[in-house]
Amino acid sequence: MARISEPGSQSIVEAAENYEILEIINRGLAYAIIIAGFLSVVFIFVGGISFILSGGQEDKIKSAVSTIRYSIIGLIITILATVIIGTVGKAMGLDIIRYINFGDIIDTITQITNDDGGNSGGGSRSLD
């Protein structure tokens, strides 16, 4: 059976193994927001590098400016999504803002990769 523990005291893998759907939703939304923000910043840099390397060619400049523009729009949407999800989430009992922590994500990734236990088949984990 699922054991009940304090929310936020375990990783997303442990929450999934313990059937804690609220914890999975909280972490999933937080990770999606972090990934979206990170990708927006990466594409701003990619657009900037493309702009620098365009060599004055009009079509490459337009492509680079377009990449930067859409990346900034994506970053603004990510920030607005964080605010909206935080507000709506509090009304519904979700608190994803506390999960937006880069160190926590690195710990979870490390746990997922090290929790293999030597089995590359992945069949050793069960939700029973």
N, CA, C and O atoms as a GROMACS GRO file, in nm:
protein
  512
    1MET      N    1   0.083  -0.119   0.000
    1MET     CA    2   0.000   0.000   0.000
    1MET      C    3   0.087   0.124   0.000
    1MET      O    4   0.208   0.118   0.025
    2ALA      N    5   0.026   0.235  -0.028
    2ALA     CA    6   0.098   0.362  -0.029
    2ALA      C    7   0.116   0.411   0.114
    2ALA      O    8   0.024   0.404   0.195
    3ARG      N    9   0.233   0.460   0.141
    3ARG     CA   10   0.255   0.517   0.273
    3ARG      C   11   0.245   0.668   0.264
    3ARG      O   12   0.281   0.728   0.162
    4ILE      N   13   0.197   0.727   0.367
    4ILE     CA   14   0.175   0.871   0.370
    4ILE      C   15   0.296   0.935   0.437
    4ILE      O   16   0.341   0.892   0.543
    5SER      N   17   0.348   1.039   0.372
    5SER     CA   18   0.459   1.112   0.431
    5SER      C   19   0.436   1.261   0.408
    5SER      O   20   0.344   1.301   0.336
    6GLU      N   21   0.519   1.340   0.468
    6GLU     CA   22   0.505   1.484   0.457
    6GLU      C   23   0.533   1.527   0.314
    6GLU      O   24   0.635   1.486   0.258
    7PRO      N   25   0.447   1.610   0.253
    7PRO     CA   26   0.469   1.655   0.116
    7PRO      C   27   0.600   1.732   0.107
    7PRO      O   28   0.635   1.810   0.196
    8GLY      N   29   0.672   1.709  -0.002
    8GLY     CA   30   0.796   1.780  -0.025
    8GLY      C   31   0.916   1.717   0.041
    8GLY      O   32   1.028   1.766   0.024
    9SER      N   33   0.897   1.608   0.115
    9SER     CA   34   1.008   1.548   0.186
    9SER      C   35   1.073   1.436   0.108
    9SER      O   36   1.164   1.370   0.158
   10GLN      N   37   1.028   1.413  -0.014
   10GLN     CA   38   1.082   1.302  -0.092
   10GLN      C   39   1.097   1.344  -0.237
   10GLN      O   40   1.045   1.447  -0.280
   11SER      N   41   1.169   1.262  -0.312
   11SER     CA   42   1.191   1.294  -0.452
   11SER      C   43   1.070   1.252  -0.534
   11SER      O   44   0.978   1.187  -0.484
   12ILE      N   45   1.072   1.291  -0.661
   12ILE     CA   46   0.960   1.256  -0.749
   12ILE      C   47   0.954   1.105  -0.771
   12ILE      O   48   0.845   1.050  -0.790
   13VAL      N   49   1.070   1.039  -0.769
   13VAL     CA   50   1.072   0.894  -0.787
   13VAL      C   51   1.006   0.826  -0.667
   13VAL      O   52   0.925   0.734  -0.684
   14GLU      N   53   1.039   0.871  -0.546
   14GLU     CA   54   0.977   0.813  -0.426
   14GLU      C   55   0.827   0.843  -0.424
   14GLU      O   56   0.747   0.759  -0.384
   15ALA      N   57   0.788   0.963  -0.468
   15ALA     CA   58   0.646   0.998  -0.473
   15ALA      C   59   0.573   0.908  -0.571
   15ALA      O   60   0.460   0.865  -0.544
   16ALA      N   61   0.636   0.879  -0.685
   16ALA     CA   62   0.572   0.791  -0.784
   16ALA      C   63   0.560   0.650  -0.729
   16ALA      O   64   0.459   0.583  -0.752
   17GLU      N   65   0.661   0.605  -0.657
   17GLU     CA   66   0.655   0.471  -0.599
   17GLU      C   67   0.551   0.462  -0.489
   17GLU      O   68   0.499   0.353  -0.461
   18ASN      N   69   0.519   0.574  -0.426
   18ASN     CA   70   0.422   0.576  -0.316
   18ASN      C   71   0.284   0.626  -0.361
   18ASN      O   72   0.199   0.654  -0.277
   19TYR      N   73   0.263   0.639  -0.490
   19TYR     CA   74   0.133   0.680  -0.545
   19TYR      C   75   0.089   0.819  -0.499
   19TYR      O   76  -0.032   0.842  -0.487
   20GLU      N   77   0.178   0.909  -0.473
   20GLU     CA   78   0.139   1.042  -0.429
   20GLU      C   79   0.127   1.133  -0.551
   20GLU      O   80   0.223   1.198  -0.592
   21ILE      N   81   0.008   1.136  -0.608
   21ILE     CA   82  -0.017   1.205  -0.734
   21ILE      C   83   0.002   1.355  -0.719
   21ILE      O   84   0.051   1.419  -0.812
   22LEU      N   85  -0.035   1.413  -0.607
   22LEU     CA   86  -0.020   1.557  -0.587
   22LEU      C   87   0.128   1.596  -0.591
   22LEU      O   88   0.164   1.699  -0.648
   23GLU      N   89   0.211   1.515  -0.531
   23GLU     CA   90   0.356   1.539  -0.532
   23GLU      C   91   0.411   1.528  -0.674
   23GLU      O   92   0.496   1.607  -0.714
   24ILE      N   93   0.364   1.431  -0.749
   24ILE     CA   94   0.409   1.413  -0.888
   24ILE      C   95   0.369   1.533  -0.972
   24ILE      O   96   0.449   1.581  -1.052
   25ILE      N   97   0.246   1.581  -0.956
   25ILE     CA   98   0.200   1.697  -1.031
   25ILE      C   99   0.282   1.820  -0.995
   25ILE      O  100   0.324   1.895  -1.083
   26ASN      N  101   0.304   1.842  -0.865
   26ASN     CA  102   0.384   1.957  -0.821
   26ASN      C  103   0.522   1.956  -0.885
   26ASN      O  104   0.565   2.055  -0.943
   27ARG      N  105   0.590   1.844  -0.873
   27ARG     CA  106   0.726   1.834  -0.926
   27ARG      C  107   0.728   1.842  -1.078
   27ARG      O  108   0.814   1.908  -1.136
   28GLY      N  109   0.633   1.777  -1.144
   28GLY     CA  110   0.628   1.780  -1.290
   28GLY      C  111   0.609   1.920  -1.345
   28GLY      O  112   0.677   1.959  -1.440
   29LEU      N  113   0.519   1.996  -1.286
   29LEU     CA  114   0.497   2.134  -1.329
   29LEU      C  115   0.621   2.220  -1.303
   29LEU      O  116   0.659   2.301  -1.387
   30ALA      N  117   0.682   2.202  -1.188
   30ALA     CA  118   0.802   2.280  -1.156
   30ALA      C  119   0.914   2.250  -1.253
   30ALA      O  120   0.981   2.342  -1.301
   31TYR      N  121   0.936   2.123  -1.284
   31TYR     CA  122   1.042   2.086  -1.377
   31TYR      C  123   1.013   2.137  -1.518
   31TYR      O  124   1.105   2.179  -1.588
   32ALA      N  125   0.887   2.133  -1.559
   32ALA     CA  126   0.851   2.183  -1.691
   32ALA      C  127   0.878   2.333  -1.702
   32ALA      O  128   0.925   2.380  -1.806
   33ILE      N  129   0.848   2.407  -1.597
   33ILE     CA  130   0.872   2.552  -1.598
   33ILE      C  131   1.021   2.580  -1.603
   33ILE      O  132   1.065   2.669  -1.677
   34ILE      N  133   1.099   2.507  -1.526
   34ILE     CA  134   1.244   2.527  -1.527
   34ILE      C  135   1.303   2.495  -1.664
   34ILE      O  136   1.386   2.569  -1.714
   35ILE      N  137   1.260   2.385  -1.723
   35ILE     CA  138   1.312   2.346  -1.855
   35ILE      C  139   1.273   2.450  -1.960
   35ILE      O  140   1.355   2.486  -2.045
   36ALA      N  141   1.150   2.499  -1.955
   36ALA     CA  142   1.105   2.600  -2.052
   36ALA      C  143   1.186   2.729  -2.038
   36ALA      O  144   1.227   2.788  -2.138
   37GLY      N  145   1.210   2.772  -1.915
   37GLY     CA  146   1.290   2.892  -1.893
   37GLY      C  147   1.434   2.874  -1.939
   37GLY      O  148   1.491   2.964  -2.001
   38PHE      N  149   1.491   2.758  -1.910
   38PHE     CA  150   1.628   2.730  -1.951
   38PHE      C  151   1.641   2.729  -2.103
   38PHE      O  152   1.734   2.787  -2.159
   39LEU      N  153   1.546   2.664  -2.171
   39LEU     CA  154   1.550   2.659  -2.317
   39LEU      C  155   1.531   2.796  -2.379
   39LEU      O  156   1.592   2.826  -2.482
   40SER      N  157   1.450   2.881  -2.319
   40SER     CA  158   1.433   3.017  -2.370
   40SER      C  159   1.564   3.094  -2.364
   40SER      O  160   1.601   3.162  -2.459
   41VAL      N  161   1.634   3.083  -2.252
   41VAL     CA  162   1.762   3.152  -2.238
   41VAL      C  163   1.864   3.095  -2.337
   41VAL      O  164   1.940   3.171  -2.397
   42VAL      N  165   1.868   2.964  -2.353
   42VAL     CA  166   1.962   2.903  -2.448
   42VAL      C  167   1.936   2.954  -2.589
   42VAL      O  168   2.030   2.986  -2.662
   43PHE      N  169   1.809   2.963  -2.629
   43PHE     CA  170   1.780   3.008  -2.765
   43PHE      C  171   1.804   3.158  -2.783
   43PHE      O  172   1.827   3.203  -2.895
   44ILE      N  173   1.798   3.235  -2.676
   44ILE     CA  174   1.839   3.376  -2.686
   44ILE      C  175   1.987   3.382  -2.722
   44ILE      O  176   2.028   3.462  -2.807
   45PHE      N  177   2.068   3.298  -2.656
   45PHE     CA  178   2.212   3.294  -2.688
   45PHE      C  179   2.236   3.242  -2.830
   45PHE      O  180   2.320   3.294  -2.902
   46VAL      N  181   2.161   3.140  -2.870
   46VAL     CA  182   2.176   3.085  -3.005
   46VAL      C  183   2.142   3.192  -3.109
   46VAL      O  184   2.214   3.207  -3.208
   47GLY      N  185   2.036   3.266  -3.087
   47GLY     CA  186   1.999   3.374  -3.178
   47GLY      C  187   2.104   3.483  -3.182
   47GLY      O  188   2.133   3.538  -3.288
   48GLY      N  189   2.162   3.515  -3.067
   48GLY     CA  190   2.267   3.615  -3.061
   48GLY      C  191   2.392   3.572  -3.137
   48GLY      O  192   2.452   3.652  -3.209
   49ILE      N  193   2.429   3.448  -3.120
   49ILE     CA  194   2.545   3.396  -3.192
   49ILE      C  195   2.517   3.392  -3.343
   49ILE      O  196   2.604   3.425  -3.423
   50SER      N  197   2.396   3.352  -3.380
   50SER     CA  198   2.359   3.352  -3.522
   50SER      C  199   2.363   3.494  -3.579
   50SER      O  200   2.405   3.514  -3.693
   51PHE      N  201   2.321   3.591  -3.500
   51PHE     CA  202   2.323   3.730  -3.544
   51PHE      C  203   2.467   3.777  -3.566
   51PHE      O  204   2.498   3.843  -3.665
   52ILE      N  205   2.554   3.741  -3.474
   52ILE     CA  206   2.695   3.781  -3.485
   52ILE      C  207   2.759   3.716  -3.607
   52ILE      O  208   2.837   3.779  -3.678
   53LEU      N  209   2.725   3.590  -3.632
   53LEU     CA  210   2.786   3.516  -3.741
   53LEU      C  211   2.714   3.533  -3.876
   53LEU      O  212   2.750   3.467  -3.973
   54SER      N  213   2.614   3.620  -3.882
   54SER     CA  214   2.536   3.635  -4.004
   54SER      C  215   2.617   3.698  -4.117
   54SER      O  216   2.584   3.678  -4.234
   55GLY      N  217   2.717   3.772  -4.085
   55GLY     CA  218   2.802   3.831  -4.188
   55GLY      C  219   2.731   3.934  -4.274
   55GLY      O  220   2.771   3.956  -4.388
   56GLY      N  221   2.628   3.997  -4.222
   56GLY     CA  222   2.557   4.101  -4.296
   56GLY      C  223   2.455   4.050  -4.395
   56GLY      O  224   2.393   4.129  -4.465
   57GLN      N  225   2.436   3.919  -4.403
   57GLN     CA  226   2.336   3.864  -4.495
   57GLN      C  227   2.197   3.885  -4.436
   57GLN      O  228   2.167   3.844  -4.324
   58GLU      N  229   2.115   3.949  -4.516
   58GLU     CA  230   1.982   3.990  -4.468
   58GLU      C  231   1.896   3.875  -4.419
   58GLU      O  232   1.830   3.888  -4.316
   59ASP      N  233   1.894   3.763  -4.489
   59ASP     CA  234   1.810   3.650  -4.449
   59ASP      C  235   1.858   3.588  -4.318
   59ASP      O  236   1.776   3.545  -4.236
   60LYS      N  237   1.989   3.582  -4.297
   60LYS     CA  238   2.042   3.528  -4.171
   60LYS      C  239   2.015   3.622  -4.055
   60LYS      O  240   1.989   3.576  -3.943
   61ILE      N  241   2.021   3.752  -4.080
   61ILE     CA  242   1.991   3.850  -3.975
   61ILE      C  243   1.845   3.838  -3.933
   61ILE      O  244   1.813   3.838  -3.814
   62LYS      N  245   1.756   3.828  -4.033
   62LYS     CA  246   1.613   3.815  -4.002
   62LYS      C  247   1.586   3.687  -3.924
   62LYS      O  248   1.505   3.687  -3.831
   63SER      N  249   1.652   3.579  -3.960
   63SER     CA  250   1.634   3.452  -3.889
   63SER      C  251   1.684   3.463  -3.744
   63SER      O  252   1.618   3.414  -3.652
   64ALA      N  253   1.798   3.528  -3.725
   64ALA     CA  254   1.853   3.542  -3.590
   64ALA      C  255   1.764   3.631  -3.504
   64ALA      O  256   1.739   3.600  -3.388
   65VAL      N  257   1.718   3.742  -3.560
   65VAL     CA  258   1.630   3.833  -3.486
   65VAL      C  259   1.499   3.762  -3.452
   65VAL      O  260   1.445   3.780  -3.342
   66SER      N  261   1.449   3.681  -3.544
   66SER     CA  262   1.328   3.605  -3.518
   66SER      C  263   1.349   3.505  -3.403
   66SER      O  264   1.262   3.489  -3.317
   67THR      N  265   1.464   3.439  -3.404
   67THR     CA  266   1.495   3.344  -3.295
   67THR      C  267   1.500   3.415  -3.162
   67THR      O  268   1.445   3.366  -3.063
   68ILE      N  269   1.564   3.531  -3.157
   68ILE     CA  270   1.574   3.607  -3.032
   68ILE      C  271   1.435   3.653  -2.989
   68ILE      O  272   1.400   3.644  -2.871
   69ARG      N  273   1.357   3.703  -3.084
   69ARG     CA  274   1.222   3.754  -3.052
   69ARG      C  275   1.135   3.643  -2.991
   69ARG      O  276   1.072   3.663  -2.887
   70TYR      N  277   1.132   3.527  -3.057
   70TYR     CA  278   1.048   3.419  -3.008
   70TYR      C  279   1.100   3.361  -2.877
   70TYR      O  280   1.023   3.310  -2.796
   71SER      N  281   1.229   3.366  -2.857
   71SER     CA  282   1.285   3.319  -2.730
   71SER      C  283   1.245   3.410  -2.616
   71SER      O  284   1.213   3.363  -2.506
   72ILE      N  285   1.248   3.540  -2.641
   72ILE     CA  286   1.205   3.635  -2.538
   72ILE      C  287   1.056   3.619  -2.509
   72ILE      O  288   1.014   3.625  -2.394
   73ILE      N  289   0.977   3.599  -2.614
   73ILE     CA  290   0.833   3.574  -2.594
   73ILE      C  291   0.814   3.446  -2.511
   73ILE      O  292   0.729   3.443  -2.422
   74GLY      N  293   0.891   3.343  -2.542
   74GLY     CA  294   0.883   3.218  -2.464
   74GLY      C  295   0.921   3.238  -2.318
   74GLY      O  296   0.860   3.180  -2.229
   75LEU      N  297   1.022   3.320  -2.294
   75LEU     CA  298   1.063   3.349  -2.156
   75LEU      C  299   0.954   3.425  -2.081
   75LEU      O  300   0.928   3.397  -1.964
   76ILE      N  301   0.892   3.521  -2.149
   76ILE     CA  302   0.782   3.596  -2.086
   76ILE      C  303   0.665   3.503  -2.056
   76ILE      O  304   0.605   3.513  -1.949
   77ILE      N  305   0.632   3.414  -2.149
   77ILE     CA  306   0.523   3.318  -2.126
   77ILE      C  307   0.557   3.226  -2.010
   77ILE      O  308   0.470   3.192  -1.930
   78THR      N  309   0.684   3.185  -1.999
   78THR     CA  310   0.726   3.099  -1.888
   78THR      C  311   0.710   3.171  -1.755
   78THR      O  312   0.663   3.112  -1.658
   79ILE      N  313   0.749   3.298  -1.750
   79ILE     CA  314   0.736   3.375  -1.626
   79ILE      C  315   0.588   3.394  -1.591
   79ILE      O  316   0.549   3.379  -1.475
   80LEU      N  317   0.507   3.426  -1.692
   80LEU     CA  318   0.363   3.440  -1.667
   80LEU      C  319   0.301   3.307  -1.623
   80LEU      O  320   0.213   3.305  -1.536
   81ALA      N  321   0.346   3.197  -1.683
   81ALA     CA  322   0.294   3.065  -1.644
   81ALA      C  323   0.328   3.035  -1.499
   81ALA      O  324   0.247   2.977  -1.427
   82THR      N  325   0.448   3.074  -1.457
   82THR     CA  326   0.487   3.053  -1.318
   82THR      C  327   0.394   3.129  -1.224
   82THR      O  328   0.351   3.076  -1.122
   83VAL      N  329   0.365   3.253  -1.259
   83VAL     CA  330   0.276   3.334  -1.175
   83VAL      C  331   0.135   3.277  -1.174
   83VAL      O  332   0.073   3.265  -1.069
   84ILE      N  333   0.084   3.241  -1.293
   84ILE     CA  334  -0.052   3.189  -1.303
   84ILE      C  335  -0.065   3.054  -1.233
   84ILE      O  336  -0.159   3.033  -1.157
   85ILE      N  337   0.029   2.965  -1.258
   85ILE     CA  338   0.022   2.833  -1.195
   85ILE      C  339   0.040   2.845  -1.044
   85ILE      O  340  -0.025   2.773  -0.968
   86GLY      N  341   0.126   2.936  -1.001
   86GLY     CA  342   0.142   2.958  -0.857
   86GLY      C  343   0.014   3.007  -0.792
   86GLY      O  344  -0.023   2.962  -0.684
   87THR      N  345  -0.054   3.100  -0.858
   87THR     CA  346  -0.179   3.155  -0.804
   87THR      C  347  -0.291   3.052  -0.806
   87THR      O  348  -0.358   3.031  -0.705
   88VAL      N  349  -0.311   2.988  -0.921
   88VAL     CA  350  -0.417   2.887  -0.932
   88VAL      C  351  -0.383   2.766  -0.845
   88VAL      O  352  -0.471   2.708  -0.782
   89GLY      N  353  -0.256   2.729  -0.842
   89GLY     CA  354  -0.213   2.615  -0.762
   89GLY      C  355  -0.242   2.632  -0.614
   89GLY      O  356  -0.285   2.539  -0.547
   90LYS      N  357  -0.216   2.752  -0.564
   90LYS     CA  358  -0.246   2.776  -0.421
   90LYS      C  359  -0.394   2.763  -0.392
   90LYS      O  360  -0.433   2.716  -0.285
   91ALA      N  361  -0.478   2.804  -0.488
   91ALA     CA  362  -0.622   2.790  -0.470
   91ALA      C  363  -0.664   2.644  -0.471
   91ALA      O  364  -0.763   2.606  -0.408
   92MET      N  365  -0.586   2.559  -0.543
   92MET     CA  366  -0.620   2.417  -0.553
   92MET      C  367  -0.540   2.330  -0.457
   92MET      O  368  -0.559   2.208  -0.452
   93GLY      N  369  -0.450   2.390  -0.381
   93GLY     CA  370  -0.371   2.314  -0.286
   93GLY      C  371  -0.236   2.269  -0.338
   93GLY      O  372  -0.166   2.194  -0.271
   94LEU      N  373  -0.198   2.314  -0.457
   94LEU     CA  374  -0.066   2.281  -0.512
   94LEU      C  375   0.031   2.393  -0.476
   94LEU      O  376  -0.006   2.511  -0.476
   95ASP      N  377   0.155   2.357  -0.446
   95ASP     CA  378   0.256   2.458  -0.414
   95ASP      C  379   0.382   2.425  -0.492
   95ASP      O  380   0.478   2.370  -0.437
   96ILE      N  381   0.382   2.460  -0.622
   96ILE     CA  382   0.496   2.422  -0.705
   96ILE      C  383   0.613   2.518  -0.692
   96ILE      O  384   0.725   2.482  -0.728
   97ILE      N  385   0.590   2.636  -0.643
   97ILE     CA  386   0.696   2.736  -0.636
   97ILE      C  387   0.811   2.686  -0.550
   97ILE      O  388   0.927   2.718  -0.578
   98ARG      N  389   0.784   2.610  -0.447
   98ARG     CA  390   0.891   2.561  -0.360
   98ARG      C  391   0.977   2.455  -0.429
   98ARG      O  392   1.088   2.427  -0.384
   99TYR      N  393   0.929   2.397  -0.538
   99TYR     CA  394   1.006   2.295  -0.609
   99TYR      C  395   1.095   2.354  -0.717
   99TYR      O  396   1.177   2.282  -0.775
  100ILE      N  397   1.081   2.481  -0.745
  100ILE     CA  398   1.164   2.542  -0.848
  100ILE      C  399   1.300   2.575  -0.786
  100ILE      O  400   1.329   2.689  -0.749
  101ASN      N  401   1.380   2.472  -0.777
  101ASN     CA  402   1.510   2.480  -0.714
  101ASN      C  403   1.606   2.394  -0.795
  101ASN      O  404   1.587   2.272  -0.806
  102PHE      N  405   1.708   2.455  -0.853
  102PHE     CA  406   1.800   2.383  -0.941
  102PHE      C  407   1.871   2.270  -0.867
  102PHE      O  408   1.891   2.163  -0.924
  103GLY      N  409   1.910   2.292  -0.743
  103GLY     CA  410   1.980   2.188  -0.665
  103GLY      C  411   1.892   2.066  -0.644
  103GLY      O  412   1.941   1.952  -0.648
  104ASP      N  413   1.764   2.088  -0.622
  104ASP     CA  414   1.670   1.977  -0.603
  104ASP      C  415   1.656   1.896  -0.731
  104ASP      O  416   1.645   1.773  -0.727
  105ILE      N  417   1.658   1.963  -0.844
  105ILE     CA  418   1.647   1.893  -0.972
  105ILE      C  419   1.771   1.808  -0.997
  105ILE      O  420   1.761   1.694  -1.041
  106ILE      N  421   1.888   1.864  -0.968
  106ILE     CA  422   2.012   1.789  -0.985
  106ILE      C  423   2.013   1.666  -0.893
  106ILE      O  424   2.055   1.558  -0.934
  107ASP      N  425   1.965   1.683  -0.769
  107ASP     CA  426   1.957   1.568  -0.677
  107ASP      C  427   1.865   1.460  -0.730
  107ASP      O  428   1.896   1.342  -0.720
  108THR      N  429   1.752   1.500  -0.787
  108THR     CA  430   1.658   1.403  -0.842
  108THR      C  431   1.717   1.330  -0.962
  108THR      O  432   1.702   1.208  -0.974
  109ILE      N  433   1.785   1.403  -1.050
  109ILE     CA  434   1.848   1.339  -1.165
  109ILE      C  435   1.955   1.241  -1.119
  109ILE      O  436   1.966   1.131  -1.172
  110THR      N  437   2.032   1.281  -1.020
  110THR     CA  438   2.136   1.193  -0.966
  110THR      C  439   2.073   1.069  -0.904
  110THR      O  440   2.123   0.958  -0.923
  111GLN      N  441   1.964   1.087  -0.832
  111GLN     CA  442   1.897   0.973  -0.770
  111GLN      C  443   1.840   0.879  -0.876
  111GLN      O  444   1.849   0.757  -0.861
  112ILE      N  445   1.782   0.934  -0.981
  112ILE     CA  446   1.727   0.849  -1.086
  112ILE      C  447   1.836   0.769  -1.154
  112ILE      O  448   1.818   0.650  -1.180
  113THR      N  449   1.949   0.833  -1.183
  113THR     CA  450   2.057   0.762  -1.252
  113THR      C  451   2.130   0.665  -1.160
  113THR      O  452   2.178   0.562  -1.208
  114ASN      N  453   2.139   0.694  -1.032
  114ASN     CA  454   2.210   0.606  -0.940
  114ASN      C  455   2.119   0.502  -0.875
  114ASN      O  456   2.168   0.406  -0.815
  115ASP      N  457   1.989   0.519  -0.886
  115ASP     CA  458   1.893   0.429  -0.822
  115ASP      C  459   1.871   0.303  -0.906
  115ASP      O  460   1.784   0.221  -0.875
  116ASP      N  461   1.950   0.288  -1.012
  116ASP     CA  462   1.936   0.174  -1.102
  116ASP      C  463   1.965   0.042  -1.031
  116ASP      O  464   1.902  -0.059  -1.061
  117GLY      N  465   2.058   0.042  -0.938
  117GLY     CA  466   2.090  -0.077  -0.862
  117GLY      C  467   2.161  -0.183  -0.944
  117GLY      O  468   2.162  -0.300  -0.907
  118GLY      N  469   2.221  -0.143  -1.055
  118GLY     CA  470   2.294  -0.238  -1.138
  118GLY      C  471   2.207  -0.308  -1.240
  118GLY      O  472   2.260  -0.382  -1.322
  119ASN      N  473   2.077  -0.286  -1.238
  119ASN     CA  474   1.987  -0.348  -1.335
  119ASN      C  475   1.961  -0.250  -1.447
  119ASN      O  476   1.898  -0.146  -1.425
  120SER      N  477   2.007  -0.281  -1.565
  120SER     CA  478   1.983  -0.190  -1.677
  120SER      C  479   1.849  -0.218  -1.743
  120SER      O  480   1.805  -0.140  -1.827
  121GLY      N  481   1.784  -0.326  -1.707
  121GLY     CA  482   1.656  -0.360  -1.765
  121GLY      C  483   1.543  -0.276  -1.708
  121GLY      O  484   1.441  -0.259  -1.774
  122GLY      N  485   1.557  -0.225  -1.588
  122GLY     CA  486   1.455  -0.143  -1.526
  122GLY      C  487   1.337  -0.222  -1.474
  122GLY      O  488   1.240  -0.162  -1.429
  123GLY      N  489   1.342  -0.353  -1.478
  123GLY     CA  490   1.229  -0.434  -1.435
  123GLY      C  491   1.224  -0.456  -1.286
  123GLY      O  492   1.128  -0.517  -1.238
  124SER      N  493   1.322  -0.410  -1.211
  124SER     CA  494   1.326  -0.435  -1.068
  124SER      C  495   1.233  -0.344  -0.989
  124SER      O  496   1.198  -0.377  -0.876
  125ARG      N  497   1.193  -0.230  -1.045
  125ARG     CA  498   1.106  -0.137  -0.975
  125ARG      C  499   0.961  -0.178  -0.990
  125ARG      O  500   0.916  -0.213  -1.100
  126SER      N  501   0.889  -0.173  -0.882
  126SER     CA  502   0.748  -0.202  -0.892
  126SER      C  503   0.670  -0.107  -0.805
  126SER      O  504   0.723  -0.053  -0.708
  127LEU      N  505   0.546  -0.084  -0.838
  127LEU     CA  506   0.462   0.008  -0.763
  127LEU      C  507   0.377  -0.066  -0.661
  127LEU      O  508   0.283  -0.008  -0.606
  128ASP      N  509   0.408  -0.191  -0.634
  128ASP     CA  510   0.333  -0.269  -0.535
  128ASP      C  511   0.371  -0.231  -0.396
  128ASP      O  512   0.317  -0.287  -0.300
   0.00000   0.00000   0.00000
